[in-house]
């Protein structure tokens, strides 16, 4: 008996689950159930925007005694003393206008570089270790400057960790030894003298930075207010991120025929295969996974709709079709493209892709997929494309810098493709709404509480593409609540929704026989 068009409908879901962010305070959260959060973040914003008499000298927060101990430890480690920098410059600066808001420190990476390297360190066993600071998942108390300094000094200089070297061998190192020189060739703002002294100098700046954050938090709120709040966020958005993500997919999206996921950790893949998703879906990961960022594009095929799962992976073939001589900004794990057959025997190419931050890889990757489908012997010429992706497109793109969403729409139409949004997307098809707070190393990117919408990342980034002649859209919906509902003008993640991308679902009906 011939199946009706309604019976052949497919639900396709795409979701950038987002990599775990080790800084629980980096982005504005929507937490109506916890008004203490907005109160705290508002006080941090006020402290930094209008510090007044709170803008004290650095030496009152990172004391001369602390500096003397630090400098001795640096010299004992075989590095140069930074006493001249301290006495002539850093000790005399004020903590907000003189240090945190100094744009040259940012362009020289003297505070952000050591934070990036030592904020969260992955050990050889795969566990994470956290520097004593406000802006990571460090769990112990930071009730005052002395408590913080004692823990910070021990962590950087005494705490030997088993980490993997470039060859993958486990070696024992203290966090201090993981720091890397800051090269003038890459960061031209740094002087030649600072470049030569960049290892001890960035250690000093990193210590001052962390010390100021601890002082600020304990100034605007009592330790027994902000620290429990931080632990609540860490528990929900960091520690429970993977089980929370799986729970949403298992409870709301089991009816999907195809799911394409992006920025998926190896842990999530493993847990998905062992759980409810694995019993109902073929969970397919790239043959070449990303071993460093641990962010991979993944495809889930419903076992009932696609009983044999993947026929072959063609990701390498797609990459081989990139334009010659053009560097396409993709990393291992960003692209997963496969061939498959549904229960009727229809051939499909299904692809999942995570675009670069600026969206400049999105068009070349689409072109390469289309080219591979036309040229490769491994792809049946009758195959239909289903492509779910985080395109990283922008409502207001800048030519050569960020991919404009309308130009993206015009481009995929040249291939005869349409989308879950129709042939041309609307600029208001937003699937992200996130904004950086003041509790992160790049204050130039911070958004005031009243400017989250205006200056945040509110953009139409996620898409599901298919050949216009093969499918028609029955329904499309978004979700940023975990309940198949999308609240416009709400910053997320939230404690109930652990990603900074909404879930996008479309129901399509085949128009081919």
ROTILUM-22020 format. One record per residue (C-alpha): x negated, y negated, z; residue in one letter. Coordinates in nm, 3 decimals. Example, Ala and Ser with C-alpha at 12.3 -4.5 7.8 and 13.67 -1.06 7.14 Angstrom:
[[-1.230, 0.450, 0.780], a]
[[-1.367, 0.106, 0.714], s]
# end
This chain:
[[0.000, 0.000, 0.000], x]
[[-0.136, -0.339, -0.102], x]
[[-0.215, -0.568, 0.193], x]
[[-0.025, -0.897, 0.205], x]
[[-0.224, -1.222, 0.196], x]
[[-0.130, -1.282, 0.561], x]
[[-0.270, -0.943, 0.662], x]
[[-0.601, -1.027, 0.492], x]
[[-0.652, -1.352, 0.682], x]
[[-0.981, -1.391, 0.868], x]
[[-1.060, -1.593, 1.179], x]
[[-1.410, -1.738, 1.156], x]
[[-1.571, -1.905, 1.459], x]
[[-1.898, -2.094, 1.477], x]
[[-2.063, -2.213, 1.798], x]
[[-2.398, -2.365, 1.882], x]
[[-2.419, -2.229, 2.236], x]
[[-2.710, -2.469, 2.303], x]
[[-3.039, -2.377, 2.463], x]
[[-3.060, -2.396, 2.842], x]
[[-3.159, -2.745, 2.953], x]
[[-3.388, -2.728, 3.255], x]
[[-3.303, -3.085, 3.358], x]
[[-2.954, -3.074, 3.516], x]
[[-2.935, -3.454, 3.518], x]
[[-3.047, -3.529, 3.161], x]
[[-2.702, -3.572, 3.004], x]
[[-2.389, -3.739, 3.133], x]
[[-2.143, -3.475, 3.252], x]
[[-1.767, -3.496, 3.287], x]
[[-1.696, -3.388, 3.646], x]
[[-1.355, -3.521, 3.755], x]
[[-1.345, -3.261, 4.031], x]
[[-1.657, -3.411, 4.187], x]
[[-1.645, -3.793, 4.209], x]
[[-1.978, -3.793, 4.394], x]
[[-2.146, -3.726, 4.057], x]
[[-2.024, -4.047, 3.891], x]
[[-2.103, -4.240, 4.208], x]
[[-2.459, -4.106, 4.218], x]
[[-2.531, -4.163, 3.850], x]
[[-2.384, -4.513, 3.871], x]
[[-2.618, -4.596, 4.160], x]
[[-2.918, -4.459, 3.968], x]
[[-2.821, -4.676, 3.670], x]
[[-2.787, -4.983, 3.895], x]
[[-3.122, -4.911, 4.062], x]
[[-3.298, -4.906, 3.726], x]
[[-3.105, -5.186, 3.554], x]
[[-3.100, -5.428, 3.848], x]
[[-3.368, -5.316, 4.094], x]
[[-3.415, -5.652, 4.266], x]
[[-3.615, -5.614, 4.588], x]
[[-3.611, -5.236, 4.541], x]
[[-3.872, -5.277, 4.265], x]
[[-4.156, -5.222, 4.509], x]
[[-4.524, -5.165, 4.426], x]
[[-4.620, -4.814, 4.317], x]
[[-4.858, -4.794, 4.614], x]
[[-4.561, -4.805, 4.854], x]
[[-4.414, -4.493, 4.694], x]
[[-4.723, -4.304, 4.582], x]
[[-4.942, -4.411, 4.872], x]
[[-5.319, -4.475, 4.877], x]
[[-5.357, -4.162, 5.091], x]
[[-5.178, -3.956, 4.827], x]
[[-5.396, -4.106, 4.557], x]
[[-5.719, -4.029, 4.744], x]
[[-5.613, -3.666, 4.781], x]
[[-5.515, -3.647, 4.414], x]
[[-5.838, -3.806, 4.291], x]
[[-6.049, -3.571, 4.500], x]
[[-5.862, -3.271, 4.363], x]
[[-5.918, -3.397, 4.007], x]
[[-6.293, -3.441, 4.062], x]
[[-6.314, -3.102, 4.233], x]
[[-6.148, -2.954, 3.923], x]
[[-6.433, -3.094, 3.711], x]
[[-6.241, -3.391, 3.573], x]
[[-6.327, -3.758, 3.586], x]
[[-6.212, -3.980, 3.873], x]
[[-5.923, -4.211, 3.782], x]
[[-5.992, -4.452, 4.068], x]
[[-6.063, -4.741, 3.833], x]
[[-5.723, -4.698, 3.664], x]
[[-5.553, -4.681, 4.004], x]
[[-5.720, -4.983, 4.160], x]
[[-5.709, -5.214, 3.860], x]
[[-5.370, -5.114, 3.720], x]
[[-5.128, -4.848, 3.848], x]
[[-5.134, -4.927, 4.221], x]
[[-5.037, -5.287, 4.144], x]
[[-4.746, -5.208, 3.916], x]
[[-4.387, -5.212, 4.036], x]
[[-4.202, -4.883, 4.020], x]
[[-3.924, -4.985, 3.778], x]
[[-4.026, -5.276, 3.555], x]
[[-4.397, -5.202, 3.584], x]
[[-4.390, -4.825, 3.547], x]
[[-4.065, -4.651, 3.450], x]
[[-3.968, -4.917, 3.197], x]
[[-4.314, -4.975, 3.051], x]
[[-4.271, -4.882, 2.681], x]
[[-4.645, -4.830, 2.632], x]
[[-4.647, -4.548, 2.886], x]
[[-4.380, -4.381, 2.675], x]
[[-4.563, -4.432, 2.345], x]
[[-4.883, -4.301, 2.506], x]
[[-4.693, -3.998, 2.650], x]
[[-4.880, -4.037, 2.980], x]
[[-4.577, -3.940, 3.191], x]
[[-4.364, -3.742, 2.945], x]
[[-4.645, -3.510, 2.827], x]
[[-4.730, -3.361, 3.168], x]
[[-4.357, -3.334, 3.240], x]
[[-4.298, -3.142, 2.919], x]
[[-4.577, -2.895, 2.991], x]
[[-4.526, -2.834, 3.364], x]
[[-4.156, -2.912, 3.421], x]
[[-4.060, -2.547, 3.378], x]
[[-4.329, -2.284, 3.326], x]
[[-4.243, -1.940, 3.194], x]
[[-4.461, -1.673, 3.351], x]
[[-4.593, -1.359, 3.183], x]
[[-4.309, -1.160, 3.339], x]
[[-4.050, -1.395, 3.185], x]
[[-3.949, -1.567, 3.508], x]
[[-3.943, -1.948, 3.540], x]
[[-4.137, -2.160, 3.789], x]
[[-4.045, -2.525, 3.850], x]
[[-4.259, -2.825, 3.937], x]
[[-4.138, -3.005, 4.252], x]
[[-3.937, -3.284, 4.088], x]
[[-3.584, -3.420, 4.062], x]
[[-3.543, -3.338, 3.692], x]
[[-3.557, -2.960, 3.679], x]
[[-3.419, -2.659, 3.865], x]
[[-3.655, -2.687, 4.162], x]
[[-3.446, -2.562, 4.454], x]
[[-3.633, -2.656, 4.769], x]
[[-3.567, -2.977, 4.960], x]
[[-3.720, -3.310, 4.857], x]
[[-3.603, -3.504, 5.161], x]
[[-3.890, -3.753, 5.173], x]
[[-4.217, -3.852, 5.003], x]
[[-4.444, -3.644, 5.229], x]
[[-4.237, -3.329, 5.176], x]
[[-4.244, -3.385, 4.800], x]
[[-4.618, -3.463, 4.784], x]
[[-4.720, -3.159, 4.985], x]
[[-4.521, -2.931, 4.754], x]
[[-4.636, -3.112, 4.438], x]
[[-5.006, -3.097, 4.524], x]
[[-4.988, -2.727, 4.610], x]
[[-4.796, -2.651, 4.290], x]
[[-5.032, -2.830, 4.054], x]
[[-5.364, -2.734, 4.214], x]
[[-5.320, -2.416, 4.421], x]
[[-5.028, -2.219, 4.280], x]
[[-5.188, -1.960, 4.048], x]
[[-4.943, -1.828, 3.791], x]
[[-4.964, -1.535, 3.553], x]
[[-4.896, -1.686, 3.209], x]
[[-4.953, -1.565, 2.854], x]
[[-5.243, -1.708, 2.654], x]
[[-5.237, -1.766, 2.277], x]
[[-5.307, -1.398, 2.218], x]
[[-5.019, -1.295, 2.441], x]
[[-5.241, -1.167, 2.721], x]
[[-5.150, -1.236, 3.085], x]
[[-5.399, -1.473, 3.248], x]
[[-5.401, -1.640, 3.589], x]
[[-5.391, -2.022, 3.581], x]
[[-5.294, -2.313, 3.801], x]
[[-5.044, -2.553, 3.634], x]
[[-5.307, -2.828, 3.620], x]
[[-5.509, -2.622, 3.373], x]
[[-5.213, -2.599, 3.134], x]
[[-5.222, -2.972, 3.057], x]
[[-5.340, -3.067, 2.709], x]
[[-5.546, -3.370, 2.598], x]
[[-5.346, -3.654, 2.442], x]
[[-5.495, -3.726, 2.100], x]
[[-5.512, -4.077, 1.959], x]
[[-5.465, -3.933, 1.609], x]
[[-5.113, -3.822, 1.707], x]
[[-5.031, -4.096, 1.959], x]
[[-5.211, -4.408, 1.828], x]
[[-5.096, -4.629, 2.118], x]
[[-5.345, -4.460, 2.350], x]
[[-5.689, -4.624, 2.371], x]
[[-6.010, -4.435, 2.305], x]
[[-6.104, -4.457, 2.673], x]
[[-5.760, -4.328, 2.778], x]
[[-5.788, -4.047, 2.524], x]
[[-6.120, -3.940, 2.677], x]
[[-5.964, -3.950, 3.025], x]
[[-5.621, -3.825, 2.921], x]
[[-5.620, -3.509, 3.134], x]
[[-5.677, -3.671, 3.475], x]
[[-5.489, -3.986, 3.368], x]
[[-5.171, -3.800, 3.272], x]
[[-5.193, -3.608, 3.600], x]
[[-5.194, -3.939, 3.789], x]
[[-4.905, -4.076, 3.584], x]
[[-4.710, -3.753, 3.625], x]
[[-4.751, -3.768, 4.003], x]
[[-4.643, -4.133, 4.014], x]
[[-4.342, -4.057, 3.792], x]
[[-4.221, -3.768, 4.010], x]
[[-4.286, -3.966, 4.328], x]
[[-4.077, -4.259, 4.203], x]
[[-3.787, -4.028, 4.113], x]
[[-3.783, -3.872, 4.460], x]
[[-3.801, -4.217, 4.622], x]
[[-3.521, -4.348, 4.402], x]
[[-3.286, -4.057, 4.468], x]
[[-3.337, -4.078, 4.844], x]
[[-3.280, -4.455, 4.826], x]
[[-2.948, -4.445, 4.638], x]
[[-2.808, -4.138, 4.820], x]
[[-2.877, -3.927, 5.123], x]
[[-3.067, -3.602, 5.053], x]
[[-2.770, -3.400, 5.178], x]
[[-2.555, -3.565, 4.909], x]
[[-2.763, -3.557, 4.591], x]
[[-2.943, -3.225, 4.647], x]
[[-2.627, -3.011, 4.694], x]
[[-2.480, -3.185, 4.389], x]
[[-2.786, -3.095, 4.187], x]
[[-2.763, -2.732, 4.302], x]
[[-2.397, -2.718, 4.193], x]
[[-2.489, -2.837, 3.844], x]
[[-2.785, -2.599, 3.821], x]
[[-2.568, -2.305, 3.930], x]
[[-2.296, -2.374, 3.672], x]
[[-2.484, -2.510, 3.371], x]
[[-2.820, -2.340, 3.404], x]
[[-2.814, -2.019, 3.603], x]
[[-2.465, -1.914, 3.493], x]
[[-2.488, -2.050, 3.140], x]
[[-2.523, -1.714, 2.969], x]
[[-2.245, -1.531, 3.158], x]
[[-2.024, -1.841, 3.128], x]
[[-2.079, -1.856, 2.750], x]
[[-2.005, -1.486, 2.712], x]
[[-1.692, -1.520, 2.924], x]
[[-1.550, -1.791, 2.695], x]
[[-1.616, -1.583, 2.383], x]
[[-1.477, -1.267, 2.543], x]
[[-1.164, -1.430, 2.680], x]
[[-1.077, -1.663, 2.393], x]
[[-1.237, -1.545, 2.068], x]
[[-1.207, -1.167, 2.049], x]
[[-0.964, -1.212, 1.760], x]
[[-1.239, -1.342, 1.532], x]
[[-1.341, -1.145, 1.225], x]
[[-1.674, -1.327, 1.210], x]
[[-1.862, -1.537, 1.464], x]
[[-2.175, -1.733, 1.378], x]
[[-2.374, -1.855, 1.678], x]
[[-2.678, -2.081, 1.701], x]
[[-2.953, -2.144, 1.960], x]
[[-2.889, -1.804, 2.116], x]
[[-3.139, -1.672, 2.371], x]
[[-3.266, -1.313, 2.360], x]
[[-3.103, -1.262, 2.700], x]
[[-2.761, -1.361, 2.568], x]
[[-2.805, -1.129, 2.268], x]
[[-2.895, -0.838, 2.495], x]
[[-2.606, -0.901, 2.733], x]
[[-2.359, -0.943, 2.445], x]
[[-2.459, -0.606, 2.299], x]
[[-2.410, -0.434, 2.635], x]
[[-2.074, -0.592, 2.714], x]
[[-1.726, -0.643, 2.573], x]
[[-1.854, -0.825, 2.265], x]
[[-2.085, -0.536, 2.180], x]
[[-1.799, -0.286, 2.203], x]
[[-1.594, -0.485, 1.953], x]
[[-1.853, -0.656, 1.734], x]
[[-2.174, -0.574, 1.553], x]
[[-2.413, -0.821, 1.722], x]
[[-2.676, -0.907, 1.460], x]
[[-2.993, -1.103, 1.533], x]
[[-3.275, -1.205, 1.294], x]
[[-3.552, -0.952, 1.231], x]
[[-3.794, -1.238, 1.302], x]
[[-3.675, -1.384, 1.632], x]
[[-3.813, -1.706, 1.779], x]
[[-4.059, -1.593, 2.052], x]
[[-4.138, -1.942, 2.182], x]
[[-3.823, -2.155, 2.188], x]
[[-3.604, -1.842, 2.229], x]
[[-3.335, -2.002, 2.012], x]
[[-3.191, -1.779, 1.742], x]
[[-2.904, -1.781, 1.496], x]
[[-2.680, -1.476, 1.541], x]
[[-2.385, -1.321, 1.358], x]
[[-2.105, -1.114, 1.513], x]
[[-1.897, -0.898, 1.279], x]
[[-1.573, -0.745, 1.404], x]
[[-1.615, -0.366, 1.390], x]
[[-1.259, -0.318, 1.270], x]
[[-1.292, -0.575, 0.990], x]
[[-1.652, -0.482, 0.898], x]
[[-1.688, -0.119, 1.010], x]
[[-2.038, -0.065, 0.869], x]
[[-2.182, -0.393, 0.996], x]
[[-2.476, -0.546, 0.817], x]
[[-2.583, -0.402, 0.482], x]
[[-2.909, -0.597, 0.464], x]
[[-3.074, -0.911, 0.599], x]
[[-3.168, -1.163, 0.331], x]
[[-3.309, -1.445, 0.549], x]
[[-3.656, -1.409, 0.393], x]
[[-3.503, -1.422, 0.045], x]
[[-3.325, -1.744, 0.137], x]
[[-3.649, -1.901, 0.260], x]
[[-3.826, -1.785, -0.055], x]
[[-3.578, -1.998, -0.252], x]
[[-3.678, -2.323, -0.083], x]
[[-3.801, -2.584, -0.336], x]
[[-4.168, -2.534, -0.415], x]
[[-4.399, -2.787, -0.254], x]
[[-4.127, -2.919, -0.022], x]
[[-4.163, -2.866, 0.352], x]
[[-3.821, -2.771, 0.488], x]
[[-3.807, -2.825, 0.867], x]
[[-3.690, -2.482, 0.981], x]
[[-3.836, -2.268, 1.261], x]
[[-3.829, -1.891, 1.314], x]
[[-3.481, -1.781, 1.416], x]
[[-3.302, -2.085, 1.267], x]
[[-3.166, -1.894, 0.966], x]
[[-2.985, -1.561, 0.965], x]
[[-2.831, -1.451, 0.636], x]
[[-2.694, -1.101, 0.574], x]
[[-2.492, -0.899, 0.326], x]
[[-2.197, -0.691, 0.442], x]
[[-1.875, -0.521, 0.325], x]
[[-1.536, -0.548, 0.486], x]
[[-1.302, -0.252, 0.539], x]
[[-1.156, -0.303, 0.189], x]
[[-1.499, -0.284, 0.033], x]
[[-1.524, -0.655, -0.053], x]
[[-1.883, -0.787, -0.055], x]
[[-1.982, -1.085, 0.161], x]
[[-2.283, -1.296, 0.239], x]
[[-2.253, -1.426, 0.594], x]
[[-2.499, -1.688, 0.718], x]
[[-2.563, -1.870, 1.047], x]
[[-2.794, -2.170, 1.063], x]
[[-2.920, -2.419, 1.321], x]
[[-3.023, -2.744, 1.154], x]
[[-3.311, -2.962, 1.266], x]
[[-3.227, -3.260, 1.489], x]
[[-3.208, -3.500, 1.194], x]
[[-3.016, -3.264, 0.966], x]
[[-3.274, -3.291, 0.688], x]
[[-3.302, -2.913, 0.643], x]
[[-2.928, -2.861, 0.596], x]
[[-2.901, -2.935, 0.225], x]
[[-3.219, -2.743, 0.125], x]
[[-3.103, -2.441, 0.326], x]
[[-2.760, -2.442, 0.160], x]
[[-2.923, -2.475, -0.183], x]
[[-3.152, -2.182, -0.101], x]
[[-2.860, -1.962, 0.008], x]
[[-2.670, -2.038, -0.314], x]
[[-2.985, -1.975, -0.519], x]
[[-3.055, -1.644, -0.342], x]
[[-2.698, -1.528, -0.406], x]
[[-2.739, -1.597, -0.777], x]
[[-3.090, -1.459, -0.826], x]
[[-3.151, -1.176, -0.581], x]
[[-3.094, -0.812, -0.671], x]
[[-3.016, -0.749, -0.304], x]
[[-2.703, -0.963, -0.322], x]
[[-2.401, -0.821, -0.509], x]
[[-2.283, -1.071, -0.767], x]
[[-1.928, -1.029, -0.635], x]
[[-2.030, -1.136, -0.281], x]
[[-1.829, -1.414, -0.116], x]
[[-2.003, -1.664, 0.114], x]
[[-1.903, -1.741, 0.472], x]
[[-2.148, -1.992, 0.623], x]
[[-2.118, -2.119, 0.982], x]
[[-2.369, -2.381, 1.089], x]
[[-2.474, -2.664, 1.312], x]
[[-2.553, -2.897, 1.023], x]
[[-2.672, -3.178, 1.252], x]
[[-2.499, -3.430, 1.028], x]
[[-2.419, -3.785, 1.135], x]
[[-2.121, -4.017, 1.104], x]
[[-2.364, -4.291, 1.001], x]
[[-2.668, -4.129, 0.845], x]
[[-2.983, -4.319, 0.754], x]
[[-3.134, -4.228, 0.418], x]
[[-3.448, -4.021, 0.462], x]
[[-3.406, -4.009, 0.842], x]
[[-3.071, -3.854, 0.932], x]
[[-2.826, -3.661, 0.714], x]
[[-2.504, -3.852, 0.645], x]
[[-2.198, -3.629, 0.679], x]
[[-2.019, -3.766, 0.372], x]
[[-2.325, -3.713, 0.152], x]
[[-2.344, -3.360, 0.293], x]
[[-1.979, -3.304, 0.197], x]
[[-2.035, -3.435, -0.154], x]
[[-2.334, -3.203, -0.188], x]
[[-2.169, -2.877, -0.085], x]
[[-1.885, -2.956, -0.324], x]
[[-2.134, -2.950, -0.615], x]
[[-2.172, -2.578, -0.543], x]
[[-1.797, -2.524, -0.563], x]
[[-1.774, -2.492, -0.187], x]
[[-1.514, -2.622, 0.053], x]
[[-1.510, -2.637, 0.433], x]
[[-1.293, -2.580, 0.735], x]
[[-1.232, -2.957, 0.723], x]
[[-1.124, -2.956, 0.358], x]
[[-1.326, -3.038, 0.050], x]
[[-1.460, -3.358, 0.205], x]
[[-1.507, -3.391, 0.581], x]
[[-1.371, -3.682, 0.778], x]
[[-1.629, -3.883, 0.969], x]
[[-1.418, -3.841, 1.281], x]
[[-1.437, -3.460, 1.284], x]
[[-1.659, -3.488, 1.594], x]
[[-1.797, -3.172, 1.749], x]
[[-2.051, -3.334, 1.984], x]
[[-2.023, -3.599, 2.254], x]
[[-2.333, -3.623, 2.470], x]
[[-2.536, -3.909, 2.608], x]
[[-2.861, -3.924, 2.803], x]
[[-2.862, -4.053, 3.159], x]
[[-3.136, -4.250, 3.333], x]
[[-3.274, -3.935, 3.498], x]
[[-3.508, -3.821, 3.221], x]
[[-3.853, -3.931, 3.100], x]
[[-3.738, -4.134, 2.796], x]
[[-3.556, -4.432, 2.948], x]
[[-3.535, -4.598, 2.607], x]
[[-3.280, -4.329, 2.516], x]
[[-3.070, -4.371, 2.832], x]
[[-2.705, -4.474, 2.797], x]
[[-2.518, -4.680, 3.051], x]
[[-2.204, -4.525, 3.193], x]
[[-1.998, -4.774, 2.991], x]
[[-2.193, -4.706, 2.669], x]
[[-2.171, -4.327, 2.647], x]
[[-1.936, -4.340, 2.349], x]
[[-2.111, -4.627, 2.172], x]
[[-2.472, -4.509, 2.208], x]
[[-2.433, -4.136, 2.263], x]
[[-2.450, -3.850, 2.015], x]
[[-2.086, -3.843, 1.900], x]
[[-2.099, -3.686, 1.557], x]
[[-1.938, -3.439, 1.313], x]
[[-2.208, -3.173, 1.321], x]
[[-2.052, -2.827, 1.290], x]
[[-1.911, -2.664, 0.977], x]
[[-1.777, -2.347, 0.824], x]
[[-1.826, -2.330, 0.445], x]
[[-1.688, -2.093, 0.181], x]
[[-1.623, -2.084, -0.193], x]
[[-1.318, -2.294, -0.276], x]
[[-1.193, -2.043, -0.529], x]
[[-1.206, -1.755, -0.278], x]
[[-1.030, -1.890, 0.032], x]
[[-0.775, -2.141, 0.149], x]
[[-0.764, -2.286, 0.500], x]
[[-0.456, -2.201, 0.708], x]
[[-0.566, -2.368, 1.031], x]
[[-0.875, -2.523, 1.191], x]
[[-0.923, -2.611, 1.557], x]
[[-1.196, -2.723, 1.797], x]
[[-1.269, -2.638, 2.159], x]
[[-1.477, -2.821, 2.421], x]
[[-1.295, -2.684, 2.725], x]
[[-1.329, -2.307, 2.686], x]
[[-0.951, -2.291, 2.652], x]
[[-0.912, -2.342, 2.276], x]
[[-0.848, -2.712, 2.338], x]
[[-1.058, -3.013, 2.246], x]
[[-1.050, -3.329, 2.455], x]
[[-1.154, -3.625, 2.241], x]
[[-1.361, -3.900, 2.406], x]
[[-1.493, -3.662, 2.673], x]
[[-1.864, -3.618, 2.727], x]
[[-1.973, -3.257, 2.751], x]
[[-2.114, -3.015, 2.871], x]
[[-1.887, -2.990, 3.172], x]
[[-1.897, -2.741, 3.459], x]
[[-1.635, -2.542, 3.264], x]
[[-1.794, -2.571, 2.919], x]
[[-2.170, -2.507, 2.908], x]
[[-2.267, -2.637, 2.562], x]
[[-2.313, -2.980, 2.405], x]
[[-2.145, -2.855, 2.084], x]
[[-1.778, -2.773, 2.054], x]
[[-1.658, -2.435, 1.929], x]
[[-1.517, -2.455, 1.578], x]
[[-1.266, -2.201, 1.441], x]
[[-1.089, -2.173, 1.108], x]
[[-0.838, -1.921, 0.980], x]
[[-0.881, -1.860, 0.608], x]
[[-0.672, -1.660, 0.365], x]
[[-0.843, -1.491, 0.070], x]
[[-0.715, -1.601, -0.270], x]
[[-0.894, -1.325, -0.460], x]
[[-0.741, -0.983, -0.529], x]
# end
